[in-house]
C-alpha cells in the first residue's frame, strides 16, 4: 500500500509539472514575440508624443532629441509638410555644432527611399504604424508616424529584427530555465512522495493532542486510500469534540451575558421609573397646588381663576405630551409600528422641514445652512424620518452656542445608504456621555430645567428606536467647534430628474416669517 501511494503521488505530481511546463512553453513561444512588438509600439508612441511636445526653437533641442532617441533605442525624424526632413537623429549631436545643419536632406530622403513599406496600420487620430524593409531585405523597421498641430510629422523607427531576436533569445532562455526547474521539481516530487508514505507519525501526534484537549492540529488528507480515510475520520472526530466543547463554552458565556443583561435591564427599569416619577412629580405638584387654591377660594377674581385654570391646563398638556411620547417610543421598540416606505427627494424633505421652522431659528438667532445634493433620493417613511430630523434639529437649537450655526448635509455612506448629518456649534458632549444620550430621560447636562422647550429627554430615544426599526444606523460625535449627530437613509433604486431647487441654501435669522410648526 505504501508503495502504491508513493507511486501514485509521484506520477501525478510529475504529470502536472510536465503538463504545466508544456503549456507555458507553448504559450510563451506563441505570444512572447507579440508581447515584445506591443511593448515596442507603446515605446514608439510615447517617444513620438514626447518629441511632438518639445520646443524645436530651444538651444538644447538637438541634445534633447538625441537623449530621447538613446533612451528608447530608436531613430527619430521630424518631417515638414513638404516632405523634407527637418530634424533627425542619424548624427552625433556632440560632434556637430548647434549652428551647423544636421545632414543633407537629400541623403536622408535617399535613406527613406531605400525602404519599402510592407504593412501599414492607420489610426483614428491620423497616426500610423508601418513595417518597412530595406532593399537588401535583411533589415526591417517598425515605424510610428504622428502628425502634429504645426503640420509636421514625427516618425520614429525601431529595428523589428532586433525586437524579434530579443524575443527569440528570451524564449530560448526561458525554455532552458523551465527545463532546469522541471528536473529539480521531479527530484523534489520523488522526495515528497517518499515522505508522504509516513503519515502515521503525524496521526499519532494529532491523537495525542486530542487527549490533551488540543484540537488545533489536523491530519493531512490527500486522496481516497485507507490512510486518507483514517486521517479524515480522525479530523471529523477532532472537529466534533472541538465543536461540542466550544458549544458548551458559548452556552456558558451566553448564560453569563443573559445574567448581566438581566441586571442591566433591572437597573434601566429602576432608572426609568425614577426618571418618569421625577418628570411627573413637578407637574402633579403644580396641578395639586393650583387646584387646592381654587378649592380654598384663594383666587376670587375671574382673571385669577382663569390664570389658575390656565396653569393647570398647561401642566396637563405637558403630562399628556410626555405620556404620548412614551407610548410612541414603546410602539417603536416593540416593533408594533408598520413603516410606510416610499422613494423621496432628501433635499425636498429637508427644505420643507426647515421652511416651517424659520421663525424658530430667527427667534434664537441661529443660522441654518444645508448642503443636500439635488439627485439624492432616499427610500423610507418620510413622516418618521422627519421626526428623526426634527429631534436632531430641536436638540441642536437647544444647545447651539457661539456663532449659533447649524449645518445639515448629506453624504454617501456604506451599504447603499445616505448619511444625513446635523451639526451645531457649541460645547462638546462628555466622552462618557456619548453612549448614554440615547437612553430615555437621560440628559448630559443633568439640569432637567423646565422651560418653554418642553423637552423630557425622549427625543434621542425615539431616534434610536425609529432607526433600529428602519434598519439603519445613527450616532453622534464631537467636532472641533461643536457636535454632529447623524442618521442613515436607504437609497432609492431609481433616480428620476431632480427638482429645481438648488443645494447649499442658507437660512438666516428673519424678523417676520410664518410661525414654526411642531
C-alpha positions as CSV (number, residue, x, y, z in Angstrom):
1,X,0.0,0.0,0.0
2,X,2.8,2.4,0.9
3,X,4.5,1.8,-2.5
4,X,1.1,2.3,-4.3
5,X,0.5,5.6,-2.6
6,X,4.1,6.8,-3.3
7,X,4.0,5.9,-7.0
8,X,0.6,7.4,-7.5
9,X,1.5,10.7,-5.8
10,X,4.9,10.8,-7.6
11,X,3.4,10.2,-11.1
12,X,0.5,12.7,-10.5
13,X,2.9,15.5,-9.5
14,X,5.3,14.8,-12.4
15,X,2.4,14.7,-14.9
16,X,1.1,18.0,-13.6
17,X,4.5,19.6,-13.7
18,X,5.1,18.3,-17.3
19,X,1.7,19.5,-18.5
20,X,2.2,22.9,-16.9
21,X,5.7,23.3,-18.4
22,X,4.5,22.2,-21.8
23,X,1.6,24.7,-21.7
24,X,3.8,27.5,-20.5
25,X,6.4,26.9,-23.3
26,X,3.7,26.6,-25.9
27,X,2.1,29.9,-24.9
28,X,5.4,31.6,-24.5
29,X,6.6,30.6,-28.0
30,X,3.3,31.9,-29.5
31,X,2.9,35.1,-27.6
32,X,6.3,36.4,-26.4
33,X,7.2,37.9,-29.8
34,X,3.9,39.7,-30.0
35,X,4.3,41.0,-26.5
36,X,7.7,42.4,-27.4
37,X,6.1,44.1,-30.5
38,X,3.3,45.5,-28.4
39,X,5.8,46.9,-25.9
40,X,7.9,48.4,-28.6
41,X,4.8,50.0,-30.2
42,X,4.0,51.6,-26.9
43,X,7.5,52.9,-26.6
44,X,7.4,54.4,-30.1
45,X,4.1,56.1,-29.3
46,X,5.5,57.6,-26.1
47,X,8.7,58.7,-27.8
48,X,6.8,60.4,-30.7
49,X,4.4,62.2,-28.4
50,X,7.4,63.4,-26.3
51,X,9.1,64.7,-29.4
52,X,5.9,66.5,-30.6
53,X,5.8,68.3,-27.3
54,X,9.4,69.6,-27.4
55,X,10.3,73.2,-28.3
56,X,12.2,73.0,-31.6
57,X,13.4,76.6,-31.1
58,X,15.2,75.7,-27.9
59,X,19.1,75.8,-28.0
60,X,19.3,72.3,-26.5
61,X,16.7,70.8,-28.7
62,X,19.3,68.7,-30.5
63,X,20.6,67.2,-27.2
64,X,17.0,66.5,-26.0
65,X,16.2,64.8,-29.3
66,X,19.3,62.6,-29.2
67,X,18.9,61.8,-25.5
68,X,15.3,60.7,-26.1
69,X,16.3,58.5,-29.0
70,X,19.0,56.9,-26.9
71,X,16.6,56.3,-24.1
72,X,14.1,54.4,-26.3
73,X,16.8,53.0,-28.6
74,X,15.2,54.4,-31.7
75,X,15.8,56.7,-34.7
76,X,13.7,59.8,-35.0
77,X,12.8,62.2,-37.8
78,X,10.7,65.3,-38.0
79,X,9.3,66.0,-41.5
80,X,7.7,69.2,-42.6
81,X,4.5,69.5,-44.7
82,X,6.6,69.4,-47.9
83,X,8.1,66.1,-47.0
84,X,11.6,67.5,-46.1
85,X,13.4,66.1,-43.1
86,X,13.9,69.0,-40.7
87,X,15.5,67.1,-37.8
88,X,16.9,63.6,-37.5
89,X,18.9,61.6,-35.0
90,X,21.2,60.0,-37.7
91,X,24.1,62.0,-36.4
92,X,26.2,62.7,-33.3
93,X,24.9,65.8,-31.5
94,X,28.1,66.3,-29.6
95,X,30.2,66.3,-32.8
96,X,28.3,68.8,-34.8
97,X,28.0,72.4,-33.7
98,X,24.5,73.5,-32.8
99,X,24.7,76.1,-35.6
100,X,25.6,73.6,-38.4
101,X,22.9,71.8,-40.3
102,X,22.5,68.1,-39.5
103,X,22.8,66.2,-42.7
104,X,22.0,66.9,-46.2
105,X,18.3,66.4,-46.6
106,X,18.9,64.6,-49.9
107,X,20.9,61.9,-48.0
108,X,18.0,61.4,-45.6
109,X,15.5,61.2,-48.4
110,X,17.6,58.7,-50.2
111,X,17.7,56.6,-47.0
112,X,13.9,56.7,-46.8
113,X,13.5,55.9,-50.5
114,X,15.6,52.7,-49.9
115,X,12.9,51.4,-47.6
116,X,9.8,49.6,-48.8
117,X,6.6,49.7,-46.8
118,X,5.3,46.1,-46.2
119,X,2.4,46.8,-43.8
120,X,0.5,49.9,-42.7
121,X,-1.9,50.3,-39.8
122,X,-3.7,53.7,-39.9
123,X,-5.2,55.0,-36.7
124,X,-8.2,57.3,-36.0
125,X,-6.1,60.2,-34.8
126,X,-4.1,60.4,-38.1
127,X,-1.1,58.5,-36.7
128,X,0.0,55.2,-38.2
129,X,2.2,52.2,-37.8
130,X,4.3,50.8,-40.7
131,X,6.6,47.9,-41.2
132,X,9.4,48.9,-43.7
133,X,12.1,46.8,-45.2
134,X,15.4,47.7,-46.7
135,X,16.4,47.0,-50.3
136,X,18.7,44.2,-49.1
137,X,15.7,42.5,-47.4
138,X,17.8,41.9,-44.3
139,X,16.6,44.7,-42.1
140,X,13.0,45.6,-41.2
141,X,11.9,48.7,-39.3
142,X,8.8,49.2,-37.1
143,X,7.8,52.8,-37.8
144,X,5.3,55.0,-35.9
145,X,4.2,58.3,-37.5
146,X,2.4,61.1,-35.6
147,X,1.1,64.3,-37.3
148,X,1.5,67.4,-35.2
149,X,-0.6,70.6,-35.0
150,X,2.1,72.5,-36.8
151,X,1.7,70.4,-39.9
152,X,4.9,68.4,-39.3
153,X,5.1,64.6,-38.9
154,X,7.2,62.9,-36.3
155,X,8.4,59.4,-37.4
156,X,10.3,57.1,-35.0
157,X,12.0,53.9,-36.2
158,X,12.9,50.7,-34.3
159,X,14.5,47.7,-35.9
160,X,12.0,44.9,-36.0
161,X,14.7,42.3,-36.5
162,X,16.3,43.3,-33.2
163,X,12.9,43.0,-31.4
164,X,12.3,39.5,-32.8
165,X,15.8,38.5,-31.9
166,X,15.4,39.6,-28.4
167,X,12.1,37.7,-28.1
168,X,13.7,34.6,-29.5
169,X,16.6,34.9,-27.1
170,X,14.2,35.4,-24.2
171,X,12.1,32.4,-25.3
172,X,15.2,30.1,-25.5
173,X,16.4,31.3,-22.1
174,X,13.0,30.8,-20.6
175,X,12.8,27.3,-22.1
176,X,16.2,26.4,-20.7
177,X,15.3,27.7,-17.2
178,X,12.0,25.8,-17.4
179,X,13.8,22.5,-18.1
180,X,16.2,23.0,-15.2
181,X,13.3,23.8,-12.9
182,X,11.4,20.8,-14.1
183,X,14.3,18.5,-13.4
184,X,14.6,19.9,-9.9
185,X,10.9,19.6,-9.3
186,X,10.9,16.0,-10.3
187,X,13.6,15.3,-7.7
188,X,11.5,17.2,-5.1
189,X,8.4,15.2,-6.1
190,X,10.2,11.9,-5.5
191,X,11.3,13.1,-2.1
192,X,7.9,14.3,-1.2
193,X,6.2,11.1,-2.3
194,X,8.5,9.1,-0.1
195,X,7.8,11.4,2.8
196,X,4.0,11.1,2.3
197,X,4.1,7.4,2.9
198,X,4.9,8.1,6.6
199,X,1.7,9.8,7.8
200,X,1.2,7.6,10.8
201,X,3.6,9.7,12.8
202,X,1.5,12.8,12.2
203,X,-1.7,10.9,13.1
204,X,-0.1,9.8,16.4
205,X,0.8,13.4,17.2
206,X,-2.8,14.6,16.4
207,X,-4.4,12.0,18.6
208,X,-2.0,12.8,21.5
209,X,-3.1,16.5,21.2
210,X,-6.7,15.5,21.3
211,X,-6.1,13.6,24.5
212,X,-4.8,16.8,25.9
213,X,-7.9,18.8,24.7
214,X,-5.9,20.4,21.9
215,X,-7.9,20.2,18.7
216,X,-6.0,22.7,16.6
217,X,-3.8,20.2,14.8
218,X,-5.3,18.2,11.9
219,X,-4.2,15.3,9.8
220,X,-3.3,16.0,6.2
221,X,-5.9,14.3,3.9
222,X,-5.0,13.7,0.2
223,X,-6.5,11.0,-1.9
224,X,-9.0,8.3,-1.2
225,X,-6.9,5.5,0.1
226,X,-7.2,3.8,3.5
227,X,-4.7,6.1,5.3
228,X,-6.5,9.1,4.0
229,X,-9.9,7.8,5.2
230,X,-8.3,7.2,8.6
231,X,-7.0,10.7,8.7
232,X,-10.3,12.1,7.7
233,X,-12.1,10.1,10.4
234,X,-9.6,11.5,13.0
235,X,-10.3,15.0,11.7
236,X,-14.0,14.5,12.0
237,X,-13.7,13.2,15.5
238,X,-11.5,16.1,16.4
239,X,-13.9,18.7,14.9
240,X,-16.9,17.0,16.7
241,X,-15.2,17.1,20.1
242,X,-14.0,20.7,19.5
243,X,-17.4,21.8,18.4
244,X,-19.0,20.2,21.5
245,X,-16.6,21.9,23.9
246,X,-17.0,25.3,22.1
247,X,-20.7,25.0,22.2
248,X,-20.6,24.4,26.0
249,X,-18.3,27.4,26.4
250,X,-20.6,29.6,24.3
251,X,-23.6,28.5,26.3
252,X,-21.8,29.3,29.5
253,X,-20.8,32.7,28.1
254,X,-24.4,33.3,26.9
255,X,-25.7,32.4,30.3
256,X,-23.3,34.9,31.9
257,X,-24.3,37.5,29.3
258,X,-28.0,36.9,29.9
259,X,-27.5,37.3,33.7
260,X,-25.6,40.5,33.1
261,X,-28.2,41.7,30.7
262,X,-30.9,41.0,33.2
263,X,-29.0,43.0,35.8
264,X,-28.6,45.9,33.4
265,X,-32.3,45.7,32.4
266,X,-33.3,45.8,36.0
267,X,-31.1,48.8,36.6
268,X,-32.5,50.6,33.5
269,X,-36.0,49.8,34.7
270,X,-35.3,51.3,38.1
271,X,-33.8,54.4,36.5
272,X,-36.7,54.7,34.1
273,X,-39.3,54.5,36.9
274,X,-37.2,57.1,38.8
275,X,-37.0,59.4,35.8
276,X,-40.7,59.1,35.0
277,X,-41.5,59.8,38.6
278,X,-39.2,62.8,38.6
279,X,-40.8,64.2,35.5
280,X,-44.3,63.7,36.7
281,X,-43.7,64.9,40.3
282,X,-43.4,68.6,39.4
283,X,-46.5,69.0,37.1
284,X,-48.6,66.9,39.6
285,X,-47.5,69.1,42.4
286,X,-48.3,72.3,40.4
287,X,-51.7,71.0,39.4
288,X,-52.4,70.0,43.0
289,X,-51.3,73.3,44.4
290,X,-53.4,75.4,42.0
291,X,-56.4,73.1,42.3
292,X,-56.3,73.4,46.1
293,X,-56.0,77.2,45.7
294,X,-59.2,77.2,43.6
295,X,-60.9,74.9,46.1
296,X,-60.0,77.1,49.1
297,X,-61.1,80.3,47.2
298,X,-57.6,81.8,47.0
299,X,-58.4,83.1,43.6
300,X,-61.6,85.3,43.8
301,X,-61.3,87.4,40.7
302,X,-62.3,86.0,37.3
303,X,-58.8,86.9,36.0
304,X,-57.1,85.0,38.8
305,X,-59.4,82.0,38.3
306,X,-58.6,81.9,34.6
307,X,-54.9,82.1,35.4
308,X,-55.1,79.2,37.8
309,X,-57.0,77.1,35.3
310,X,-54.6,78.0,32.6
311,X,-51.6,76.8,34.6
312,X,-53.5,73.5,35.3
313,X,-54.2,73.1,31.6
314,X,-50.6,73.8,30.6
315,X,-49.3,71.3,33.1
316,X,-51.9,68.7,32.0
317,X,-50.8,69.2,28.4
318,X,-47.2,68.7,29.4
319,X,-48.0,65.4,31.2
320,X,-50.1,64.3,28.2
321,X,-47.3,65.1,25.8
322,X,-44.8,63.1,27.8
323,X,-47.2,60.1,28.1
324,X,-47.9,60.2,24.3
325,X,-44.1,60.2,23.6
326,X,-43.6,57.3,26.0
327,X,-46.4,55.3,24.2
328,X,-44.9,56.2,20.8
329,X,-41.5,55.1,22.0
330,X,-43.0,51.8,23.3
331,X,-44.6,51.1,19.9
332,X,-41.3,51.6,18.1
333,X,-39.3,49.5,20.4
334,X,-41.9,46.7,20.3
335,X,-42.0,46.8,16.5
336,X,-45.7,47.4,16.6
337,X,-45.5,50.3,14.1
338,X,-45.5,49.5,10.3
339,X,-43.3,51.8,8.3
340,X,-44.8,53.2,5.1
341,X,-41.7,53.4,2.9
342,X,-41.5,55.2,-0.4
343,X,-38.9,57.0,-2.5
344,X,-38.5,60.7,-1.9
345,X,-36.0,63.5,-2.6
346,X,-34.0,64.2,0.5
347,X,-33.4,67.8,-0.5
348,X,-37.2,68.5,-0.7
349,X,-37.9,66.8,2.7
350,X,-35.2,68.9,4.5
351,X,-36.2,72.1,2.7
352,X,-39.8,71.7,3.6
353,X,-38.9,70.9,7.2
354,X,-36.7,74.0,7.6
355,X,-39.1,76.3,5.9
356,X,-41.7,75.6,8.6
357,X,-39.2,76.5,11.3
358,X,-37.7,79.7,10.0
359,X,-39.3,81.8,12.8
360,X,-37.9,79.4,15.5
361,X,-34.4,79.9,14.1
362,X,-34.9,83.6,13.8
363,X,-36.1,83.9,17.4
364,X,-33.0,82.1,18.7
365,X,-30.6,83.9,16.4
366,X,-29.5,80.7,14.6
367,X,-28.2,80.5,11.0
368,X,-29.0,77.2,9.3
369,X,-27.0,76.0,6.3
370,X,-27.7,73.0,4.1
371,X,-25.7,71.0,1.5
372,X,-28.1,68.3,0.1
373,X,-27.4,67.0,-3.5
374,X,-30.5,67.5,-5.7
375,X,-30.1,64.0,-7.1
376,X,-30.1,62.3,-3.7
377,X,-33.2,60.1,-3.4
378,X,-34.0,58.2,-0.2
379,X,-36.4,55.4,0.5
380,X,-38.3,55.3,3.7
381,X,-41.1,56.6,5.8
382,X,-40.9,60.3,5.3
383,X,-43.1,61.1,8.3
384,X,-40.9,59.2,10.7
385,X,-37.7,60.4,9.1
386,X,-38.9,63.9,9.6
387,X,-39.5,63.0,13.2
388,X,-35.8,61.9,13.5
389,X,-34.7,65.1,11.7
390,X,-36.9,67.2,14.0
391,X,-35.5,65.7,17.2
392,X,-31.9,66.3,15.9
393,X,-32.6,69.9,14.9
394,X,-34.5,70.7,18.1
395,X,-31.6,69.3,20.1
396,X,-29.2,71.5,18.0
397,X,-31.4,74.6,18.6
398,X,-31.3,74.0,22.4
399,X,-27.5,73.5,22.5
400,X,-26.3,75.9,19.8
401,X,-23.8,78.4,21.2
402,X,-21.0,80.6,20.0
403,X,-21.7,81.7,16.4
404,X,-25.0,79.7,16.7
405,X,-24.8,77.9,13.4
406,X,-26.5,74.7,12.3
407,X,-25.2,72.8,9.3
408,X,-27.3,70.0,7.6
409,X,-25.6,68.0,4.8
410,X,-25.9,64.6,3.0
411,X,-23.1,62.3,2.1
412,X,-22.7,58.8,0.7
413,X,-22.4,56.0,3.3
414,X,-21.7,52.3,3.0
415,X,-24.2,49.6,2.1
416,X,-26.3,51.8,-0.3
417,X,-27.1,54.4,2.3
418,X,-27.1,58.2,2.5
419,X,-25.9,59.8,5.8
420,X,-27.7,63.0,7.0
421,X,-25.5,65.0,9.4
422,X,-26.8,67.7,11.7
423,X,-24.0,69.8,13.1
424,X,-24.4,72.7,15.6
425,X,-21.7,74.9,17.1
426,X,-21.4,74.8,20.9
427,X,-19.9,72.8,23.8
428,X,-18.9,69.2,23.1
429,X,-20.6,66.3,24.9
430,X,-18.5,64.5,27.5
431,X,-17.0,61.3,26.1
432,X,-18.5,59.1,28.7
433,X,-21.9,60.5,27.9
434,X,-22.0,59.8,24.2
435,X,-23.4,56.3,24.7
436,X,-25.9,57.3,27.3
437,X,-27.7,60.1,25.5
438,X,-29.8,57.6,23.7
439,X,-31.4,56.3,27.0
440,X,-34.8,57.6,27.8
441,X,-34.9,60.7,30.1
442,X,-31.1,61.0,30.1
443,X,-29.6,64.5,29.8
444,X,-25.9,65.2,29.6
445,X,-26.3,68.5,31.5
446,X,-28.3,66.8,34.3
447,X,-30.1,70.1,34.8
448,X,-33.7,68.9,34.0
449,X,-34.8,72.5,33.5
450,X,-38.5,73.1,32.9
451,X,-38.5,75.8,30.2
452,X,-40.5,76.6,27.2
453,X,-38.9,73.8,25.2
454,X,-41.0,71.1,26.9
455,X,-38.3,68.5,26.3
456,X,-38.1,65.4,28.5
457,X,-35.0,63.6,27.2
458,X,-37.1,61.3,25.0
459,X,-36.2,62.7,21.6
460,X,-32.9,60.8,21.1
461,X,-34.5,57.6,22.5
462,X,-37.2,58.0,19.8
463,X,-34.5,58.4,17.2
464,X,-32.8,55.3,18.3
465,X,-36.0,53.2,18.3
466,X,-37.0,54.6,14.8
467,X,-33.6,53.9,13.2
468,X,-33.5,50.4,14.6
469,X,-37.0,49.8,13.3
470,X,-35.9,51.3,10.0
471,X,-32.8,49.1,9.9
472,X,-30.3,52.0,9.5
473,X,-27.6,53.5,11.7
474,X,-27.4,56.6,13.8
475,X,-24.8,58.2,16.0
476,X,-23.1,61.3,17.5
477,X,-19.6,62.6,17.6
478,X,-17.8,65.7,18.9
479,X,-16.2,68.0,16.4
480,X,-13.6,70.8,16.8
481,X,-16.2,73.6,17.3
482,X,-19.4,71.7,18.1
483,X,-21.3,68.4,18.0
484,X,-22.5,66.4,15.0
485,X,-25.5,64.0,15.0
486,X,-26.1,61.7,12.1
487,X,-28.6,59.1,10.8
488,X,-28.6,56.9,7.7
489,X,-31.3,56.7,5.0
490,X,-31.7,53.9,2.4
491,X,-31.0,54.9,-1.2
492,X,-33.8,54.6,-3.7
493,X,-33.2,52.1,-6.5
494,X,-34.0,54.5,-9.4
495,X,-33.5,58.3,-9.7
496,X,-35.8,60.4,-11.8
497,X,-34.9,64.0,-12.8
498,X,-34.0,66.1,-9.8
499,X,-36.2,69.0,-8.5
500,X,-35.4,72.6,-9.4
501,X,-34.2,73.7,-6.0
502,X,-30.5,74.4,-5.6
503,X,-28.5,72.9,-2.7
504,X,-26.4,74.8,-0.2
505,X,-29.3,77.1,0.8
506,X,-28.6,79.3,3.8
507,X,-31.5,80.2,6.2
508,X,-30.5,83.3,8.1
509,X,-32.4,84.7,11.0
510,X,-35.6,86.6,9.9
511,X,-37.9,89.0,11.7
512,X,-41.2,88.3,10.0
513,X,-42.0,84.8,8.9
514,X,-44.6,82.1,9.3
515,X,-44.9,80.6,12.7
516,X,-42.9,77.4,13.3
517,X,-44.7,74.1,13.2
518,X,-44.2,71.1,15.5
